[in-house]
Every structure is written in structure tokens, then in C-alpha cells.
């Protein structure tokens, strides 16, 4: 099993334990943290990562647009 497969399995288990809403919050807070620490220098990449994470979690990809 590769590193990414292991991470995927752990994320799936976490999703079952804490629920989608908490994971969605974590994705948003993580992106905000990175934006804060980098002064927004990589905001477009962070947003892409957040969108990809939301898609994998089955959430709303346009959550940033609603804020």
C-alpha cells in the first residue's frame, strides 16, 4: 500500500468518526491558516486544494464564493 492509499484510508476513517461538517470546517480553517501565514501569496492554489478536498468529501465546492 502506498503513502497516498494509506492517507486516503485514514481520511475515510476520520470522515466516519467526526462527520462531514467538521471536515468541511477543517478544510476551510486549514486554507485560511495557510493564506494567513503566506500573506495570501498562494491563495489561488489554496483555493484549488480546498475545492478538491470538498469535492472528495462530497461537499459544496463553491463555499468560498458564499462568504
CHARMM-style PDB file with segment names, atoms N, HN, CA, C and O in Angstrom:
ATOM      1  N   UNK     1       0.850  -1.176   0.000  1.00  0.00      PROA
ATOM      2  CA  UNK     1       0.000   0.000   0.000  1.00  0.00      PROA
ATOM      3  C   UNK     1       0.893   1.236   0.000  1.00  0.00      PROA
ATOM      4  O   UNK     1       1.840   1.335   0.780  1.00  0.00      PROA
ATOM      5  N   UNK     2       0.582   2.159  -0.872  1.00  0.00      PROA
ATOM      6  HN  UNK     2      -0.187   2.079  -1.506  1.00  0.00      PROA
ATOM      7  CA  UNK     2       1.372   3.370  -0.976  1.00  0.00      PROA
ATOM      8  C   UNK     2       0.979   4.411   0.048  1.00  0.00      PROA
ATOM      9  O   UNK     2      -0.015   4.275   0.761  1.00  0.00      PROA
ATOM     10  N   UNK     3       1.776   5.440   0.098  1.00  0.00      PROA
ATOM     11  HN  UNK     3       2.583   5.550  -0.482  1.00  0.00      PROA
ATOM     12  CA  UNK     3       1.544   6.530   1.044  1.00  0.00      PROA
ATOM     13  C   UNK     3       0.178   7.184   0.824  1.00  0.00      PROA
ATOM     14  O   UNK     3      -0.536   7.469   1.786  1.00  0.00      PROA
ATOM     15  N   UNK     4      -0.184   7.421  -0.428  1.00  0.00      PROA
ATOM     16  HN  UNK     4       0.396   7.190  -1.209  1.00  0.00      PROA
ATOM     17  CA  UNK     4      -1.467   8.062  -0.708  1.00  0.00      PROA
ATOM     18  C   UNK     4      -2.639   7.152  -0.366  1.00  0.00      PROA
ATOM     19  O   UNK     4      -3.677   7.620   0.101  1.00  0.00      PROA
ATOM     20  N   UNK     5      -2.476   5.862  -0.597  1.00  0.00      PROA
ATOM     21  HN  UNK     5      -1.633   5.482  -0.977  1.00  0.00      PROA
ATOM     22  CA  UNK     5      -3.532   4.921  -0.226  1.00  0.00      PROA
ATOM     23  C   UNK     5      -3.743   4.915   1.284  1.00  0.00      PROA
ATOM     24  O   UNK     5      -4.877   4.876   1.761  1.00  0.00      PROA
ATOM     25  N   UNK     6      -2.653   4.954   2.025  1.00  0.00      PROA
ATOM     26  HN  UNK     6      -1.732   4.986   1.638  1.00  0.00      PROA
ATOM     27  CA  UNK     6      -2.727   4.980   3.486  1.00  0.00      PROA
ATOM     28  C   UNK     6      -3.419   6.258   3.956  1.00  0.00      PROA
ATOM     29  O   UNK     6      -4.273   6.212   4.842  1.00  0.00      PROA
ATOM     30  N   UNK     7      -3.057   7.391   3.370  1.00  0.00      PROA
ATOM     31  HN  UNK     7      -2.364   7.428   2.651  1.00  0.00      PROA
ATOM     32  CA  UNK     7      -3.681   8.670   3.742  1.00  0.00      PROA
ATOM     33  C   UNK     7      -5.169   8.655   3.415  1.00  0.00      PROA
ATOM     34  O   UNK     7      -5.984   9.156   4.190  1.00  0.00      PROA
ATOM     35  N   UNK     8      -5.523   8.082   2.274  1.00  0.00      PROA
ATOM     36  HN  UNK     8      -4.861   7.674   1.644  1.00  0.00      PROA
ATOM     37  CA  UNK     8      -6.930   8.000   1.874  1.00  0.00      PROA
ATOM     38  C   UNK     8      -7.724   7.156   2.868  1.00  0.00      PROA
ATOM     39  O   UNK     8      -8.837   7.522   3.246  1.00  0.00      PROA
ATOM     40  N   UNK     9      -7.154   6.030   3.292  1.00  0.00      PROA
ATOM     41  HN  UNK     9      -6.250   5.733   2.985  1.00  0.00      PROA
ATOM     42  CA  UNK     9      -7.829   5.169   4.255  1.00  0.00      PROA
ATOM     43  C   UNK     9      -8.020   5.881   5.595  1.00  0.00      PROA
ATOM     44  O   UNK     9      -9.077   5.770   6.217  1.00  0.00      PROA
ATOM     45  N   UNK    10      -7.007   6.603   6.030  1.00  0.00      PROA
ATOM     46  HN  UNK    10      -6.149   6.693   5.525  1.00  0.00      PROA
ATOM     47  CA  UNK    10      -7.100   7.330   7.301  1.00  0.00      PROA
ATOM     48  C   UNK    10      -8.141   8.442   7.213  1.00  0.00      PROA
ATOM     49  O   UNK    10      -8.907   8.656   8.153  1.00  0.00      PROA
ATOM     50  N   UNK    11      -8.168   9.153   6.081  1.00  0.00      PROA
ATOM     51  HN  UNK    11      -7.546   8.979   5.318  1.00  0.00      PROA
ATOM     52  CA  UNK    11      -9.144  10.228   5.898  1.00  0.00      PROA
ATOM     53  C   UNK    11     -10.560   9.673   5.876  1.00  0.00      PROA
ATOM     54  O   UNK    11     -11.478  10.278   6.430  1.00  0.00      PROA
ATOM     55  N   UNK    12     -10.735   8.531   5.241  1.00  0.00      PROA
ATOM     56  HN  UNK    12      -9.990   8.040   4.790  1.00  0.00      PROA
ATOM     57  CA  UNK    12     -12.051   7.902   5.194  1.00  0.00      PROA
ATOM     58  C   UNK    12     -12.517   7.525   6.595  1.00  0.00      PROA
ATOM     59  O   UNK    12     -13.680   7.729   6.943  1.00  0.00      PROA
ATOM     60  N   UNK    13     -11.611   6.977   7.394  1.00  0.00      PROA
ATOM     61  HN  UNK    13     -10.666   6.812   7.112  1.00  0.00      PROA
ATOM     62  CA  UNK    13     -11.944   6.628   8.767  1.00  0.00      PROA
ATOM     63  C   UNK    13     -12.278   7.849   9.597  1.00  0.00      PROA
ATOM     64  O   UNK    13     -13.187   7.811  10.427  1.00  0.00      PROA
ATOM     65  N   UNK    14     -11.559   8.917   9.382  1.00  0.00      PROA
ATOM     66  HN  UNK    14     -10.821   8.947   8.708  1.00  0.00      PROA
ATOM     67  CA  UNK    14     -11.815  10.166  10.097  1.00  0.00      PROA
ATOM     68  C   UNK    14     -13.180  10.727   9.715  1.00  0.00      PROA
ATOM     69  O   UNK    14     -13.915  11.227  10.566  1.00  0.00      PROA
ATOM     70  N   UNK    15     -13.510  10.642   8.437  1.00  0.00      PROA
ATOM     71  HN  UNK    15     -12.913  10.237   7.745  1.00  0.00      PROA
ATOM     72  CA  UNK    15     -14.804  11.130   7.964  1.00  0.00      PROA
ATOM     73  C   UNK    15     -15.930  10.386   8.672  1.00  0.00      PROA
ATOM     74  O   UNK    15     -16.935  10.991   9.046  1.00  0.00      PROA
ATOM     75  N   UNK    16     -15.769   9.088   8.857  1.00  0.00      PROA
ATOM     76  HN  UNK    16     -14.953   8.596   8.553  1.00  0.00      PROA
ATOM     77  CA  UNK    16     -16.783   8.289   9.552  1.00  0.00      PROA
ATOM     78  C   UNK    16     -16.891   8.684  11.016  1.00  0.00      PROA
ATOM     79  O   UNK    16     -17.983   8.662  11.585  1.00  0.00      PROA
ATOM     80  N   UNK    17     -15.760   9.049  11.637  1.00  0.00      PROA
ATOM     81  HN  UNK    17     -14.873   9.067  11.175  1.00  0.00      PROA
ATOM     82  CA  UNK    17     -15.743   9.358  13.061  1.00  0.00      PROA
ATOM     83  C   UNK    17     -16.307  10.741  13.387  1.00  0.00      PROA
ATOM     84  O   UNK    17     -17.111  10.876  14.309  1.00  0.00      PROA
ATOM     85  N   UNK    18     -15.897  11.759  12.647  1.00  0.00      PROA
ATOM     86  HN  UNK    18     -15.244  11.649  11.898  1.00  0.00      PROA
ATOM     87  CA  UNK    18     -16.267  13.123  13.042  1.00  0.00      PROA
ATOM     88  C   UNK    18     -17.370  13.734  12.201  1.00  0.00      PROA
ATOM     89  O   UNK    18     -18.004  14.698  12.630  1.00  0.00      PROA
ATOM     90  N   UNK    19     -17.612  13.207  11.031  1.00  0.00      PROA
ATOM     91  HN  UNK    19     -17.097  12.425  10.682  1.00  0.00      PROA
ATOM     92  CA  UNK    19     -18.685  13.724  10.197  1.00  0.00      PROA
ATOM     93  C   UNK    19     -18.206  14.749   9.184  1.00  0.00      PROA
ATOM     94  O   UNK    19     -17.156  15.372   9.340  1.00  0.00      PROA
ATOM     95  N   UNK    20     -18.994  14.899   8.163  1.00  0.00      PROA
ATOM     96  HN  UNK    20     -19.847  14.392   8.036  1.00  0.00      PROA
ATOM     97  CA  UNK    20     -18.647  15.769   7.041  1.00  0.00      PROA
ATOM     98  C   UNK    20     -18.557  17.251   7.421  1.00  0.00      PROA
ATOM     99  O   UNK    20     -17.683  17.968   6.933  1.00  0.00      PROA
ATOM    100  N   UNK    21     -19.455  17.702   8.283  1.00  0.00      PROA
ATOM    101  HN  UNK    21     -20.165  17.120   8.679  1.00  0.00      PROA
ATOM    102  CA  UNK    21     -19.452  19.123   8.638  1.00  0.00      PROA
ATOM    103  C   UNK    21     -18.140  19.540   9.291  1.00  0.00      PROA
ATOM    104  O   UNK    21     -17.590  20.593   8.971  1.00  0.00      PROA
ATOM    105  N   UNK    22     -17.647  18.722  10.195  1.00  0.00      PROA
ATOM    106  HN  UNK    22     -18.095  17.867  10.455  1.00  0.00      PROA
ATOM    107  CA  UNK    22     -16.389  19.037  10.879  1.00  0.00      PROA
ATOM    108  C   UNK    22     -15.221  19.015   9.900  1.00  0.00      PROA
ATOM    109  O   UNK    22     -14.324  19.853   9.986  1.00  0.00      PROA
ATOM    110  N   UNK    23     -15.225  18.065   8.973  1.00  0.00      PROA
ATOM    111  HN  UNK    23     -15.953  17.384   8.903  1.00  0.00      PROA
ATOM    112  CA  UNK    23     -14.148  18.005   7.986  1.00  0.00      PROA
ATOM    113  C   UNK    23     -14.205  19.203   7.051  1.00  0.00      PROA
ATOM    114  O   UNK    23     -13.167  19.746   6.674  1.00  0.00      PROA
ATOM    115  N   UNK    24     -15.405  19.616   6.677  1.00  0.00      PROA
ATOM    116  HN  UNK    24     -16.248  19.174   6.983  1.00  0.00      PROA
ATOM    117  CA  UNK    24     -15.551  20.801   5.829  1.00  0.00      PROA
ATOM    118  C   UNK    24     -14.999  22.034   6.556  1.00  0.00      PROA
ATOM    119  O   UNK    24     -14.319  22.864   5.953  1.00  0.00      PROA
ATOM    120  N   UNK    25     -15.292  22.142   7.835  1.00  0.00      PROA
ATOM    121  HN  UNK    25     -15.844  21.467   8.325  1.00  0.00      PROA
ATOM    122  CA  UNK    25     -14.761  23.243   8.641  1.00  0.00      PROA
ATOM    123  C   UNK    25     -13.239  23.192   8.678  1.00  0.00      PROA
ATOM    124  O   UNK    25     -12.573  24.221   8.565  1.00  0.00      PROA
ATOM    125  N   UNK    26     -12.697  21.999   8.836  1.00  0.00      PROA
ATOM    126  HN  UNK    26     -13.237  21.163   8.928  1.00  0.00      PROA
ATOM    127  CA  UNK    26     -11.247  21.825   8.877  1.00  0.00      PROA
ATOM    128  C   UNK    26     -10.586  22.231   7.580  1.00  0.00      PROA
ATOM    129  O   UNK    26      -9.518  22.844   7.594  1.00  0.00      PROA
ATOM    130  N   UNK    27     -11.204  21.900   6.457  1.00  0.00      PROA
ATOM    131  HN  UNK    27     -12.072  21.403   6.446  1.00  0.00      PROA
ATOM    132  CA  UNK    27     -10.678  22.297   5.150  1.00  0.00      PROA
ATOM    133  C   UNK    27     -10.659  23.818   5.044  1.00  0.00      PROA
ATOM    134  O   UNK    27      -9.675  24.399   4.587  1.00  0.00      PROA
ATOM    135  N   UNK    28     -11.731  24.454   5.461  1.00  0.00      PROA
ATOM    136  HN  UNK    28     -12.530  23.983   5.832  1.00  0.00      PROA
ATOM    137  CA  UNK    28     -11.821  25.916   5.391  1.00  0.00      PROA
ATOM    138  C   UNK    28     -10.808  26.576   6.322  1.00  0.00      PROA
ATOM    139  O   UNK    28     -10.115  27.513   5.925  1.00  0.00      PROA
ATOM    140  N   UNK    29     -10.721  26.091   7.554  1.00  0.00      PROA
ATOM    141  HN  UNK    29     -11.283  25.329   7.877  1.00  0.00      PROA
ATOM    142  CA  UNK    29      -9.788  26.667   8.518  1.00  0.00      PROA
ATOM    143  C   UNK    29      -8.344  26.437   8.101  1.00  0.00      PROA
ATOM    144  O   UNK    29      -7.496  27.312   8.279  1.00  0.00      PROA
ATOM    145  N   UNK    30      -8.064  25.271   7.550  1.00  0.00      PROA
ATOM    146  HN  UNK    30      -8.753  24.560   7.405  1.00  0.00      PROA
ATOM    147  CA  UNK    30      -6.711  24.985   7.070  1.00  0.00      PROA
ATOM    148  C   UNK    30      -6.303  25.929   5.955  1.00  0.00      PROA
ATOM    149  O   UNK    30      -5.181  26.435   5.942  1.00  0.00      PROA
ATOM    150  N   UNK    31      -7.206  26.165   5.026  1.00  0.00      PROA
ATOM    151  HN  UNK    31      -8.118  25.754   5.037  1.00  0.00      PROA
ATOM    152  CA  UNK    31      -6.926  27.093   3.931  1.00  0.00      PROA
ATOM    153  C   UNK    31      -6.728  28.513   4.435  1.00  0.00      PROA
ATOM    154  O   UNK    31      -5.833  29.222   3.975  1.00  0.00      PROA
ATOM    155  N   UNK    32      -7.564  28.926   5.379  1.00  0.00      PROA
ATOM    156  HN  UNK    32      -8.291  28.350   5.753  1.00  0.00      PROA
ATOM    157  CA  UNK    32      -7.419  30.265   5.963  1.00  0.00      PROA
ATOM    158  C   UNK    32      -6.084  30.411   6.679  1.00  0.00      PROA
ATOM    159  O   UNK    32      -5.445  31.461   6.608  1.00  0.00      PROA
ATOM    160  N   UNK    33      -5.662  29.351   7.373  1.00  0.00      PROA
ATOM    161  HN  UNK    33      -6.181  28.498   7.432  1.00  0.00      PROA
ATOM    162  CA  UNK    33      -4.388  29.362   8.087  1.00  0.00      PROA
ATOM    163  C   UNK    33      -3.227  29.551   7.107  1.00  0.00      PROA
ATOM    164  O   UNK    33      -2.347  30.384   7.323  1.00  0.00      PROA
ATOM    165  N   UNK    34      -3.240  28.767   6.032  1.00  0.00      PROA
ATOM    166  HN  UNK    34      -3.955  28.091   5.857  1.00  0.00      PROA
ATOM    167  CA  UNK    34      -2.173  28.874   5.032  1.00  0.00      PROA
ATOM    168  C   UNK    34      -2.173  30.261   4.399  1.00  0.00      PROA
ATOM    169  O   UNK    34      -1.115  30.865   4.224  1.00  0.00      PROA
ATOM    170  N   UNK    35      -3.351  30.765   4.056  1.00  0.00      PROA
ATOM    171  HN  UNK    35      -4.210  30.275   4.198  1.00  0.00      PROA
ATOM    172  CA  UNK    35      -3.440  32.115   3.478  1.00  0.00      PROA
ATOM    173  C   UNK    35      -2.871  33.158   4.435  1.00  0.00      PROA
ATOM    174  O   UNK    35      -2.156  34.070   4.019  1.00  0.00      PROA
ATOM    175  N   UNK    36      -3.191  33.020   5.710  1.00  0.00      PROA
ATOM    176  HN  UNK    36      -3.772  32.279   6.049  1.00  0.00      PROA
ATOM    177  CA  UNK    36      -2.702  33.958   6.712  1.00  0.00      PROA
ATOM    178  C   UNK    36      -1.181  33.900   6.824  1.00  0.00      PROA
ATOM    179  O   UNK    36      -0.515  34.935   6.851  1.00  0.00      PROA
ATOM    180  N   UNK    37      -0.643  32.703   6.889  1.00  0.00      PROA
ATOM    181  HN  UNK    37      -1.184  31.862   6.867  1.00  0.00      PROA
ATOM    182  CA  UNK    37       0.807  32.538   7.064  1.00  0.00      PROA
ATOM    183  C   UNK    37       1.605  32.949   5.831  1.00  0.00      PROA
ATOM    184  O   UNK    37       2.765  33.343   5.950  1.00  0.00      PROA
ATOM    185  N   UNK    38       0.998  32.863   4.651  1.00  0.00      PROA
ATOM    186  HN  UNK    38       0.055  32.543   4.555  1.00  0.00      PROA
ATOM    187  CA  UNK    38       1.713  33.205   3.416  1.00  0.00      PROA
ATOM    188  C   UNK    38       1.313  34.581   2.887  1.00  0.00      PROA
ATOM    189  O   UNK    38       1.747  34.986   1.809  1.00  0.00      PROA
ATOM    190  N   UNK    39       0.495  35.286   3.639  1.00  0.00      PROA
ATOM    191  HN  UNK    39       0.142  34.957   4.515  1.00  0.00      PROA
ATOM    192  CA  UNK    39       0.053  36.598   3.188  1.00  0.00      PROA
ATOM    193  C   UNK    39      -0.798  36.533   1.926  1.00  0.00      PROA
ATOM    194  O   UNK    39      -0.865  37.504   1.172  1.00  0.00      PROA
ATOM    195  N   UNK    40      -1.445  35.401   1.693  1.00  0.00      PROA
ATOM    196  HN  UNK    40      -1.390  34.612   2.305  1.00  0.00      PROA
ATOM    197  CA  UNK    40      -2.302  35.234   0.524  1.00  0.00      PROA
ATOM    198  C   UNK    40      -1.548  34.992  -0.769  1.00  0.00      PROA
ATOM    199  O   UNK    40      -2.143  34.969  -1.847  1.00  0.00      PROA
ATOM    200  N   UNK    41      -0.233  34.811  -0.666  1.00  0.00      PROA
ATOM    201  HN  UNK    41       0.251  34.829   0.209  1.00  0.00      PROA
ATOM    202  CA  UNK    41       0.606  34.649  -1.858  1.00  0.00      PROA
ATOM    203  C   UNK    41       0.175  33.455  -2.706  1.00  0.00      PROA
ATOM    204  O   UNK    41       0.288  33.487  -3.931  1.00  0.00      PROA
ATOM    205  N   UNK    42      -0.314  32.414  -2.062  1.00  0.00      PROA
ATOM    206  HN  UNK    42      -0.405  32.388  -1.067  1.00  0.00      PROA
ATOM    207  CA  UNK    42      -0.705  31.196  -2.778  1.00  0.00      PROA
ATOM    208  C   UNK    42      -2.209  30.954  -2.703  1.00  0.00      PROA
ATOM    209  O   UNK    42      -2.655  29.809  -2.772  1.00  0.00      PROA
ATOM    210  N   UNK    43      -2.988  32.013  -2.563  1.00  0.00      PROA
ATOM    211  HN  UNK    43      -2.626  32.943  -2.507  1.00  0.00      PROA
ATOM    212  CA  UNK    43      -4.428  31.891  -2.357  1.00  0.00      PROA
ATOM    213  C   UNK    43      -5.111  31.102  -3.467  1.00  0.00      PROA
ATOM    214  O   UNK    43      -6.028  30.326  -3.199  1.00  0.00      PROA
ATOM    215  N   UNK    44      -4.672  31.293  -4.714  1.00  0.00      PROA
ATOM    216  HN  UNK    44      -3.927  31.923  -4.931  1.00  0.00      PROA
ATOM    217  CA  UNK    44      -5.309  30.561  -5.807  1.00  0.00      PROA
ATOM    218  C   UNK    44      -5.050  29.063  -5.685  1.00  0.00      PROA
ATOM    219  O   UNK    44      -5.945  28.261  -5.951  1.00  0.00      PROA
ATOM    220  N   UNK    45      -3.855  28.680  -5.292  1.00  0.00      PROA
ATOM    221  HN  UNK    45      -3.128  29.331  -5.076  1.00  0.00      PROA
ATOM    222  CA  UNK    45      -3.529  27.263  -5.107  1.00  0.00      PROA
ATOM    223  C   UNK    45      -4.244  26.685  -3.886  1.00  0.00      PROA
ATOM    224  O   UNK    45      -4.710  25.546  -3.907  1.00  0.00      PROA
ATOM    225  N   UNK    46      -4.322  27.477  -2.838  1.00  0.00      PROA
ATOM    226  HN  UNK    46      -3.944  28.403  -2.821  1.00  0.00      PROA
ATOM    227  CA  UNK    46      -5.027  27.040  -1.632  1.00  0.00      PROA
ATOM    228  C   UNK    46      -6.500  26.806  -1.964  1.00  0.00      PROA
ATOM    229  O   UNK    46      -7.082  25.806  -1.543  1.00  0.00      PROA
ATOM    230  N   UNK    47      -7.097  27.720  -2.711  1.00  0.00      PROA
ATOM    231  HN  UNK    47      -6.625  28.532  -3.053  1.00  0.00      PROA
ATOM    232  CA  UNK    47      -8.496  27.562  -3.099  1.00  0.00      PROA
ATOM    233  C   UNK    47      -8.702  26.306  -3.940  1.00  0.00      PROA
ATOM    234  O   UNK    47      -9.696  25.600  -3.773  1.00  0.00      PROA
ATOM    235  N   UNK    48      -7.766  26.030  -4.841  1.00  0.00      PROA
ATOM    236  HN  UNK    48      -6.959  26.605  -4.977  1.00  0.00      PROA
ATOM    237  CA  UNK    48      -7.862  24.813  -5.647  1.00  0.00      PROA
ATOM    238  C   UNK    48      -7.805  23.576  -4.759  1.00  0.00      PROA
ATOM    239  O   UNK    48      -8.554  22.622  -4.964  1.00  0.00      PROA
ATOM    240  N   UNK    49      -6.921  23.597  -3.781  1.00  0.00      PROA
ATOM    241  HN  UNK    49      -6.312  24.373  -3.615  1.00  0.00      PROA
ATOM    242  CA  UNK    49      -6.811  22.478  -2.851  1.00  0.00      PROA
ATOM    243  C   UNK    49      -8.073  22.306  -2.014  1.00  0.00      PROA
ATOM    244  O   UNK    49      -8.530  21.186  -1.784  1.00  0.00      PROA
ATOM    245  N   UNK    50      -8.630  23.421  -1.565  1.00  0.00      PROA
ATOM    246  HN  UNK    50      -8.259  24.330  -1.752  1.00  0.00      PROA
ATOM    247  CA  UNK    50      -9.864  23.364  -0.791  1.00  0.00      PROA
ATOM    248  C   UNK    50     -11.006  22.816  -1.649  1.00  0.00      PROA
ATOM    249  O   UNK    50     -11.793  21.992  -1.183  1.00  0.00      PROA
ATOM    250  N   UNK    51     -11.094  23.266  -2.883  1.00  0.00      PROA
ATOM    251  HN  UNK    51     -10.455  23.935  -3.262  1.00  0.00      PROA
ATOM    252  CA  UNK    51     -12.142  22.778  -3.782  1.00  0.00      PROA
ATOM    253  C   UNK    51     -12.007  21.275  -4.009  1.00  0.00      PROA
ATOM    254  O   UNK    51     -13.000  20.548  -4.000  1.00  0.00      PROA
ATOM    255  N   UNK    52     -10.781  20.818  -4.211  1.00  0.00      PROA
ATOM    256  HN  UNK    52      -9.974  21.409  -4.218  1.00  0.00      PROA
ATOM    257  CA  UNK    52     -10.546  19.388  -4.426  1.00  0.00      PROA
ATOM    258  C   UNK    52     -10.919  18.584  -3.181  1.00  0.00      PROA
ATOM    259  O   UNK    52     -11.516  17.512  -3.283  1.00  0.00      PROA
ATOM    260  N   UNK    53     -10.564  19.105  -2.011  1.00  0.00      PROA
ATOM    261  HN  UNK    53     -10.079  19.975  -1.928  1.00  0.00      PROA
ATOM    262  CA  UNK    53     -10.897  18.414  -0.768  1.00  0.00      PROA
ATOM    263  C   UNK    53     -12.409  18.364  -0.565  1.00  0.00      PROA
ATOM    264  O   UNK    53     -12.947  17.331  -0.167  1.00  0.00      PROA
ATOM    265  N   UNK    54     -13.094  19.469  -0.834  1.00  0.00      PROA
ATOM    266  HN  UNK    54     -12.657  20.308  -1.157  1.00  0.00      PROA
ATOM    267  CA  UNK    54     -14.555  19.493  -0.694  1.00  0.00      PROA
ATOM    268  C   UNK    54     -15.209  18.510  -1.656  1.00  0.00      PROA
ATOM    269  O   UNK    54     -16.167  17.821  -1.304  1.00  0.00      PROA
ATOM    270  N   UNK    55     -14.686  18.456  -2.864  1.00  0.00      PROA
ATOM    271  HN  UNK    55     -13.908  19.015  -3.150  1.00  0.00      PROA
ATOM    272  CA  UNK    55     -15.233  17.526  -3.859  1.00  0.00      PROA
ATOM    273  C   UNK    55     -15.082  16.083  -3.386  1.00  0.00      PROA
ATOM    274  O   UNK    55     -16.011  15.284  -3.509  1.00  0.00      PROA
ATOM    275  N   UNK    56     -13.915  15.753  -2.846  1.00  0.00      PROA
ATOM    276  HN  UNK    56     -13.161  16.402  -2.746  1.00  0.00      PROA
ATOM    277  CA  UNK    56     -13.676  14.396  -2.345  1.00  0.00      PROA
ATOM    278  C   UNK    56     -14.561  14.078  -1.138  1.00  0.00      PROA
ATOM    279  O   UNK    56     -14.940  12.927  -0.924  1.00  0.00      PROA
ATOM    280  N   UNK    57     -14.884  15.104  -0.355  1.00  0.00      PROA
ATOM    281  HN  UNK    57     -14.576  16.039  -0.528  1.00  0.00      PROA
ATOM    282  CA  UNK    57     -15.725  14.908   0.806  1.00  0.00      PROA
ATOM    283  C   UNK    57     -17.208  14.936   0.433  1.00  0.00      PROA
ATOM    284  O   UNK    57     -18.065  14.621   1.259  1.00  0.00      PROA
ATOM    285  N   UNK    58     -17.506  15.310  -0.801  1.00  0.00      PROA
ATOM    286  HN  UNK    58     -16.810  15.565  -1.472  1.00  0.00      PROA
ATOM    287  CA  UNK    58     -18.885  15.376  -1.235  1.00  0.00      PROA
ATOM    288  C   UNK    58     -19.581  16.650  -0.816  1.00  0.00      PROA
ATOM    289  O   UNK    58     -20.809  16.701  -0.737  1.00  0.00      PROA
ATOM    290  N   UNK    59     -18.789  17.688  -0.543  1.00  0.00      PROA
ATOM    291  HN  UNK    59     -17.792  17.646  -0.607  1.00  0.00      PROA
ATOM    292  CA  UNK    59     -19.357  18.947  -0.084  1.00  0.00      PROA
ATOM    293  C   UNK    59     -19.505  19.969  -1.179  1.00  0.00      PROA
ATOM    294  O   UNK    59     -19.330  19.670  -2.360  1.00  0.00      PROA
ATOM    295  N   UNK    60     -19.826  21.167  -0.778  1.00  0.00      PROA
ATOM    296  HN  UNK    60     -19.968  21.410   0.181  1.00  0.00      PROA
ATOM    297  CA  UNK    60     -20.057  22.285  -1.688  1.00  0.00      PROA
ATOM    298  C   UNK    60     -18.726  22.875  -2.120  1.00  0.00      PROA
ATOM    299  O   UNK    60     -17.968  23.385  -1.294  1.00  0.00      PROA
ATOM    300  N   UNK    61     -18.442  22.806  -3.417  1.00  0.00      PROA
ATOM    301  HN  UNK    61     -19.058  22.391  -4.087  1.00  0.00      PROA
ATOM    302  CA  UNK    61     -17.182  23.326  -3.943  1.00  0.00      PROA
ATOM    303  C   UNK    61     -17.118  24.846  -3.937  1.00  0.00      PROA
ATOM    304  O   UNK    61     -16.032  25.425  -3.950  1.00  0.00      PROA
ATOM    305  N   UNK    62     -18.277  25.491  -3.917  1.00  0.00      PROA
ATOM    306  HN  UNK    62     -19.159  25.021  -3.906  1.00  0.00      PROA
ATOM    307  CA  UNK    62     -18.331  26.946  -4.024  1.00  0.00      PROA
ATOM    308  C   UNK    62     -18.528  27.619  -2.666  1.00  0.00      PROA
ATOM    309  O   UNK    62     -19.108  28.703  -2.597  1.00  0.00      PROA
ATOM    310  N   UNK    63     -18.061  27.003  -1.602  1.00  0.00      PROA
ATOM    311  HN  UNK    63     -17.590  26.122  -1.659  1.00  0.00      PROA
ATOM    312  CA  UNK    63     -18.245  27.568  -0.264  1.00  0.00      PROA
ATOM    313  C   UNK    63     -17.539  28.908  -0.129  1.00  0.00      PROA
ATOM    314  O   UNK    63     -18.039  29.790   0.569  1.00  0.00      PROA
ATOM    315  N   UNK    64     -16.371  29.090  -0.789  1.00  0.00      PROA
ATOM    316  HN  UNK    64     -15.965  28.374  -1.356  1.00  0.00      PROA
ATOM    317  CA  UNK    64     -15.668  30.364  -0.716  1.00  0.00      PROA
ATOM    318  C   UNK    64     -16.491  31.472  -1.359  1.00  0.00      PROA
ATOM    319  O   UNK    64     -16.464  32.607  -0.882  1.00  0.00      PROA
ATOM    320  N   UNK    65     -17.213  31.177  -2.415  1.00  0.00      PROA
ATOM    321  HN  UNK    65     -17.235  30.255  -2.803  1.00  0.00      PROA
ATOM    322  CA  UNK    65     -17.997  32.181  -3.123  1.00  0.00      PROA
ATOM    323  C   UNK    65     -19.143  32.682  -2.260  1.00  0.00      PROA
ATOM    324  O   UNK    65     -19.593  33.815  -2.426  1.00  0.00      PROA
ATOM    325  N   UNK    66     -19.620  31.850  -1.341  1.00  0.00      PROA
ATOM    326  HN  UNK    66     -19.254  30.929  -1.206  1.00  0.00      PROA
ATOM    327  CA  UNK    66     -20.735  32.222  -0.492  1.00  0.00      PROA
ATOM    328  C   UNK    66     -20.306  33.134   0.646  1.00  0.00      PROA
ATOM    329  O   UNK    66     -21.155  33.751   1.289  1.00  0.00      PROA
ATOM    330  N   UNK    67     -19.015  33.232   0.907  1.00  0.00      PROA
ATOM    331  HN  UNK    67     -18.326  32.731   0.385  1.00  0.00      PROA
ATOM    332  CA  UNK    67     -18.543  34.035   2.049  1.00  0.00      PROA
ATOM    333  C   UNK    67     -18.395  35.475   1.678  1.00  0.00      PROA
ATOM    334  OT1 UNK    67     -18.009  36.291   2.515  1.00  0.00      PROA
TER     335      UNK     67
END
